[in-house]
């Protein structure tokens, strides 16, 4: 059932003889955008396909495969961990915003890449922030605005993984080397965030060995979740010649197959 507009709800409790007890009426406003908010994340992705000629080819649509796969993985993970529907509804905008941002970054790879790495990183970061901004359309209450901050932090963690992975692979590229560097970048970013957060909230005198090991396990779990979430995209970049070129343009790396192709062309 779909509805929108202002709704007034009144309740009353009968008490036998006499007038029933009436509660104070409650008014709700249902915005029609609430029903379509989930589609907001697909708008920039669809625009990148429609308005950019380099994406009007079948191989470009392969980027949707990891996006849909991660969406399914997220729902499966939420079910496995017995997340409540409320928690799923709160975290779902973060997942969708990050996926939309990642897709658009790589769909624009030829346009934001082939530049100085700092410039490309700033452009990619701006696109990821734009994906996080879409969360403002999806959240239903100002109480959840802080989840947008979590999305921005998550985008920064993922981008840190790409930056560190590219830096460690700048002399010799290999999928395993990049994946390890990507994981190291994610873990380093999470470590910095946790260190700053708990340094502010917890006095140094309260730190203990047990707390340290607990935080280390939590950081490793968070890093593993981000790493696994981006892994389907990285696999696509490693196995597809089309997407390998986008990957090389954005990261500034030249995978071995690309170098061999240049030698053959020469």
Secondary structure, DSSP 8 states (H G I E B T S, - for coil): ----EEEEE--EE--SSS--EE---EEEEE-THHHHGGGHHHHHHHHHHHH-GGG-SGGGGGHHHHHHHHHHHHHHHHHHTT--HHHHHHHHHHHHHHHHHHHHHHHTHHHH-SS-HHHHHHHHHHHHHHHHHTHHHH-SSGGGTHHHHHHHHHHHHHHHHHHHHHHHTSSS--HHHHHHHHHHHHHHHHHHHHHHHHHHHS-GGG--HHHHHHHHHHHHHHHHHHHHHHHHHHHHHHH-HHHHHHHHHHH----HHHHHHHHHH-
